[in-house]
Amino acid sequence: MYAIETENLTKKFDSLTAVDHINLKVNEGEIFGLLGPNGAGKTTAISILTTMKKPSSGKAFVNEKNVVDEADSVRKNIGIVFQDFSLDEELTAYENLDMHAAMYGIPREKRKERIEEVIEIVELKDRLHDLVKTFSGGMRRRLEIARGILHMPKVLFLDEPTIGLDPQTRKHIWEYIKSLQKKNKTTIILTTHYMDEADEMCGRIAIMDYGKIIAVDTSENLKNSLGGDVIILESENNEELEKELSKLKWVEKTELRNGRIYLQVKVGEKRIPQIMKCAKEREIEIESVNLHKPTLDDVFLHYTGRRIREETASGKESMRIRRKAWGRK
């Protein structure tokens, strides 16, 4: 059984194809990431899986329930933390949680116990009866996570959960999310355009761009698919050194570019002393050496031809897509 499964899932808005025939299978208890720039289709995909929008074509199942035909059953077993804050600022943390618990039919006699449990998880017990408008951005995000897990969902959707937060708060949020998954075996679907977040959090990652799934695998396997580390050298005689290094069995690829030698190797930190020895034996002085290990940004560049930072959708276009995805005017 898969927690999430899609079959050629597609969503079009007029001439825009926001989600383009995606096929995914997410295991139960997995933290699964959708990585891509703003406008890639991540939020639209989430909006379909959470029954907020109907697909134009294809199928999607959450806990084996069809998101269109069995939408009510899907909603009962999912939690959502939206990209934008959605708490009532004029209510206290307790009142926000209590209202959510009532909406999900948690019996009154169990609400207080459950609220105290989730508020302890996100370390906001001492602010439980304070107005949300007095909370910092990080505290609000933690409260939204508490609200998302209040009814003990089988699948938790987190849409850019740490966007706009400082690095320290982001890491705290990561810890809360991982502890939830470990404690409750909750399946977590995380959308992000932060590569370090995807690297740190996700068991597997789907790279998404222009509404399509470009690649799916673990972070390590995606980076290994590029062929290894890159060592960048500058020497007093690049041409001769490049020729000699290309003869070494463990050098997979060499290239001269912009006055530098680029070597593709496995476990680059172990090869640098051997490179220095080779150069010394040939009396070639190496002026600089730099080891570059593949990142998810390199993976994105490899599969799309551009870096993830080069967001193709303008701010206005991204906002338009997000508003359509969540059905807002």
C-alpha positions in Angstrom: 0.0 0.0 0.0 1.2 3.5 -0.9 0.4 6.5 1.2 0.3 8.6 -2.1 -0.1 7.4 -5.6 -0.7 9.4 -8.8 -1.3 8.3 -12.4 -0.6 10.9 -15.1 -1.9 13.6 -12.8 -2.4 16.8 -14.7 -3.8 20.3 -13.9 -4.3 23.1 -16.4 -5.3 26.7 -15.9 -6.3 28.1 -19.2 -3.2 27.8 -21.4 -0.9 27.1 -18.4 -0.1 23.4 -17.5 0.8 23.7 -13.8 1.0 19.9 -13.2 2.0 17.8 -16.2 1.3 14.1 -16.2 3.1 13.3 -12.9 3.4 9.8 -11.6 4.4 9.3 -8.0 4.4 6.5 -5.4 5.1 7.5 -1.8 5.6 4.9 0.9 3.8 4.9 4.2 5.9 6.7 6.9 8.2 8.3 4.4 9.3 11.9 4.3 9.0 12.7 0.6 10.1 16.0 -0.9 9.0 17.9 -3.9 11.9 20.1 -4.8 11.8 22.9 -7.4 11.7 26.7 -7.9 8.6 28.8 -7.4 6.2 28.2 -10.2 7.3 24.6 -10.7 3.9 23.2 -9.9 4.6 21.9 -6.3 1.8 23.8 -4.6 -0.7 22.9 -7.4 0.2 19.3 -6.9 -0.4 19.5 -3.2 -3.7 21.4 -3.7 -4.9 18.4 -5.7 -3.7 15.8 -3.3 -5.4 17.7 -0.4 -8.7 17.9 -2.4 -8.5 21.7 -2.7 -8.5 21.4 -6.5 -9.7 18.8 -9.0 -7.3 17.5 -11.6 -7.9 18.2 -15.3 -7.0 14.6 -16.0 -5.3 11.6 -14.4 -5.8 10.1 -10.9 -4.5 10.6 -7.4 -4.9 8.4 -4.3 -4.2 9.2 -0.7 -4.3 6.2 1.6 -5.9 4.4 -1.3 -8.8 6.9 -1.4 -9.5 8.7 -4.7 -9.0 12.4 -4.1 -12.0 13.3 -6.3 -14.5 10.5 -5.7 -13.7 10.0 -2.0 -12.7 13.5 -1.0 -14.3 13.5 2.4 -12.5 10.3 3.4 -9.2 11.8 2.2 -9.7 15.0 4.2 -10.3 13.1 7.4 -6.9 11.5 7.3 -4.7 14.4 6.2 -3.2 17.4 7.8 -2.1 20.6 6.0 0.4 23.4 6.8 -0.1 26.0 4.2 2.7 28.1 2.7 0.9 31.3 4.0 0.0 31.7 7.6 -3.7 30.8 8.2 -4.2 31.1 12.0 -6.7 33.5 13.5 -4.5 36.2 15.1 -7.3 37.4 17.3 -7.6 34.1 19.1 -5.2 32.4 21.5 -3.2 29.4 20.5 -5.5 27.2 22.6 -8.6 28.7 20.9 -7.1 28.1 17.4 -6.4 24.5 18.3 -9.7 23.9 20.0 -11.6 25.2 16.9 -9.7 22.9 14.6 -10.3 19.9 16.9 -14.0 20.7 16.9 -14.0 20.8 13.0 -12.4 17.4 12.9 -14.9 15.9 15.4 -12.5 15.3 18.2 -14.8 14.7 21.3 -14.7 17.6 23.8 -13.4 15.4 26.6 -10.4 14.5 24.5 -9.6 17.9 23.0 -7.7 19.3 26.0 -5.6 16.2 26.3 -4.7 16.2 22.6 -4.0 20.0 22.6 -1.7 19.7 25.5 0.1 16.8 23.8 0.7 18.6 20.5 1.6 21.9 22.1 4.3 20.1 24.1 5.7 18.7 20.9 6.2 22.1 19.4 7.4 23.7 22.7 4.7 26.3 23.0 3.2 25.2 26.3 4.0 28.5 28.1 2.2 30.5 25.3 -0.9 28.3 25.0 -3.2 31.0 26.2 -1.5 34.0 24.5 -3.0 35.7 21.4 -1.5 34.5 18.2 -0.8 38.1 17.1 1.9 38.3 19.7 3.7 35.3 18.2 6.9 35.5 16.1 6.9 33.9 12.6 8.7 30.8 13.9 6.2 30.4 16.7 3.3 30.7 14.3 4.7 28.1 12.1 5.2 25.7 15.0 1.6 26.3 16.1 0.4 25.6 12.6 2.3 22.3 12.6 0.7 21.5 16.0 -2.7 22.2 14.4 -1.9 20.1 11.4 -1.2 17.0 13.5 -3.9 17.6 16.1 -6.3 15.1 14.7 -3.5 12.5 14.2 -3.5 12.4 10.4 -1.9 9.6 8.5 -0.4 12.0 5.9 0.8 15.5 6.7 1.3 18.0 3.8 3.8 20.8 4.4 3.9 23.4 1.7 7.2 25.4 2.0 6.9 25.2 5.9 10.1 27.2 6.6 9.9 30.0 4.0 10.8 33.4 5.3 12.2 32.0 8.6 15.7 32.5 9.9 18.2 29.6 9.7 18.1 28.7 13.4 14.2 28.6 13.4 14.3 26.6 10.2 16.5 23.9 11.8 14.2 23.8 14.8 11.2 23.2 12.5 13.2 20.4 10.8 13.7 18.8 14.2 9.9 18.9 15.0 9.0 17.4 11.6 11.5 14.6 11.9 10.4 13.8 15.5 6.8 13.6 14.3 7.6 11.2 11.6 9.7 9.0 13.9 7.2 9.0 16.7 3.9 8.6 14.8 5.1 7.0 11.6 3.3 9.9 9.8 3.8 10.1 6.0 5.1 13.6 5.3 5.0 15.4 1.9 7.2 18.4 1.9 7.5 21.0 -0.8 10.5 23.2 -0.8 12.9 25.2 -3.0 15.6 25.1 -0.3 18.1 22.4 -1.3 19.6 22.1 2.2 16.0 21.4 3.5 15.4 18.7 1.0 18.9 17.2 1.7 18.3 17.2 5.5 14.7 16.2 5.7 13.7 13.9 2.9 14.2 10.1 2.4 13.4 10.6 -1.3 13.1 13.7 -3.5 11.2 14.4 -6.6 12.7 17.2 -8.7 9.9 19.2 -10.3 10.1 21.8 -13.0 7.6 23.2 -15.4 5.0 21.0 -13.9 6.9 17.8 -14.7 8.7 15.3 -12.4 12.3 15.3 -13.7 13.8 12.7 -11.4 13.0 10.8 -8.2 15.5 9.2 -5.9 17.3 9.7 -2.6 19.5 12.8 -2.4 22.6 10.7 -2.3 21.7 8.7 -5.4 20.7 11.9 -7.3 24.0 13.4 -6.6 25.9 10.2 -7.4 24.1 10.1 -10.8 26.3 13.1 -11.9 29.4 10.8 -11.8 31.3 11.9 -8.8 33.2 14.8 -7.3 34.9 17.5 -9.3 38.4 18.7 -8.6 39.3 22.1 -10.1 43.0 22.9 -10.6 45.1 25.7 -11.8 48.8 25.2 -12.6 51.7 26.8 -14.5 51.2 24.3 -17.3 47.5 23.2 -17.5 47.8 21.5 -20.9 50.6 19.2 -19.9 49.1 18.4 -16.5 45.7 17.7 -17.9 47.3 15.3 -20.4 49.1 13.4 -17.7 46.1 13.3 -15.3 43.8 11.9 -18.0 46.0 8.8 -18.1 45.2 7.9 -14.5 42.7 5.0 -14.2 40.7 6.7 -11.4 40.1 9.9 -13.4 36.8 9.5 -15.1 36.8 12.7 -17.1 39.1 15.7 -17.7 38.3 19.1 -19.2 40.3 22.3 -19.8 38.0 25.3 -19.4 38.6 29.0 -18.6 42.2 28.5 -17.6 41.4 25.6 -15.3 41.5 21.8 -15.3 38.3 20.0 -14.3 38.6 16.4 -13.1 35.7 14.1 -12.4 36.6 11.5 -9.8 35.1 9.4 -7.0 36.0 10.3 -3.4 37.8 13.4 -4.5 39.4 14.2 -1.1 41.4 11.0 -1.4 42.7 11.8 -4.9 44.1 15.3 -4.2 47.4 14.0 -2.7 47.8 11.7 -5.7 47.3 14.7 -8.0 49.9 16.7 -6.1 52.3 13.8 -6.4 51.7 13.5 -10.1 52.4 17.2 -10.6 55.5 17.2 -8.5 57.0 14.2 -10.4 56.6 16.2 -13.6 57.9 19.4 -11.9 54.6 21.2 -12.5 53.6 23.7 -9.8 49.9 23.6 -8.8 48.7 27.2 -8.0 45.3 26.3 -6.7 43.1 23.2 -6.0 39.4 23.1 -5.2 37.2 20.1 -4.4 33.5 20.4 -5.4 31.1 17.8 -4.2 27.8 17.6 -6.2 24.8 19.3 -4.6 21.1 19.1 -5.4 21.6 22.4 -7.2 24.1 20.6 -9.5 21.5 17.9 -10.0 18.9 20.4 -10.9 21.3 22.0 -13.3 22.2 18.7 -14.9 18.6 17.7 -15.5 17.2 21.2 -16.5 20.1 23.2 -17.8 19.8 25.9 -15.2 20.1 26.3 -11.5 17.2 26.2 -9.1 17.9 29.7 -8.0 17.1 30.9 -11.5 13.3 30.9 -10.9 11.6 31.1 -14.2 8.3 32.4 -12.9 8.2 36.1 -12.0 6.9 37.0 -8.6 3.6 38.1 -10.1 3.3 34.8 -12.1 4.2 32.7 -9.1 1.6 34.4 -7.0 -1.0 33.9 -9.7 -0.3 30.2 -9.8 -0.4 29.8 -6.0 -3.7 31.7 -5.8 -5.2 29.4 -8.5 -3.8 26.3 -6.8 -5.5 27.2 -3.4 -8.6 28.6 -5.0 -8.0 32.2 -3.7 -9.1 35.4 -5.5 
